């Protein structure tokens, strides 16, 4: 006789799961309310002008391109060695600092103003060489002896190297902020691009970043060295058995990441002009955020994650936070209450947690509308860092592998 066992579903309450679902509901609630509110305020004439939105968008693309170039170093090193090189921000800072002294020397010689294009190319080469040399030196001195150590040890070492480079640069050049020479006026003049009035400096930043990212992608995907890097990232032991020099590939990975940080150093100089011994800290942390946002170990993800992070910084405070000052109309609140209740009921029947979350967010918006509640946040431009890191947390809650998926080796997947 064949018997069939009846399985019953049992609900297990978990504080952790409940908290995460509550965060999801609040995130959707705030994002939708803020976005719709920003649009409504704009239609009412109380929001930013179209020109201001365009400027924020272009600035976000430019700054995000810089984050993406630095993030490439984080992703490439993690893909090959499986740890986060927190000293990579200082690799970027060294390139920017050496680039400053080069630009200053060119300015004193009169070349900066008379032949700006040549000067920029010289500064770019010097910054790339300086950052590449620093990255390779860090690998040789600090990380290579710890190649077979537990991952926590090189991670802590990278933090120590970061502080060491910061203090060494402070000792050598002093704590004062250094300012790059001003670019010529013709570079700052706006250029019409697809209906956007973009400063020439911003155009140069975006073009340099795009060319660098495309060159790196072609190098990794089409060259023999790039294929070797991908093989080592996948499985070091098998790659060594196939005749690949693993140590050489690791050094090349640090070198390429350092070169991209050198390009980012020039972009920083063009956008902000100032550099100091702590310049690499915050951009480095944000670039790491961009790498995780796109998917750690994913080169394309690091590029796109950087651009998205720049857009979050530029547009987020004005799109989401400014819109929270909009009062939800009562008629819309009634519609949201009915739609939210239906979504919760349908989600329970279909066992669709995502539908339930959307329904709960709709109900929450309706209650805010009935109460006439609004939030006015002063100093929105000062909150871009909060928006950027909050975006990272939310992405990890909704999609822990990053927006474009992780690309990890055999050991990291195990």
Secondary structure, DSSP 8 states (H G I E B T S, - for coil): --------------HHHHHHHHHHHHHHHHHHHHHHHHHHHHHTT-S--HHHHHHHHHHHHHHHHHHHHHHHHHHHHHHHHSS--TTHHHHHHHHHHHHHHHHHHHHHTTHHHH-HHHHHHHHHHHHHHHHHHHHHHHIIIIIGGGTTS-HHHHHHHHHHHHHHHHHHHHHHH-SS-EE-----HHHHSEEEETTEEEEHHHHHHHHHHHHHHHHHHHHHHHSHHHHHHHHHHH-HHHHHHTT--HHHHHHHHHHHHHHHHHHHHHHHHHHT-EE-TTHHHHHHHHHHHHHHHH-TT-HHHHHHHHHHHHHHHHHHIIIIIGGGGS---HHHHHHHHHHHHHHHHHHHHHT-HHHHHHHHHHHHHHHHHHHT-----S-GGGGHHHHHHHHHHHHHHH-TT-SS-----HHHH-
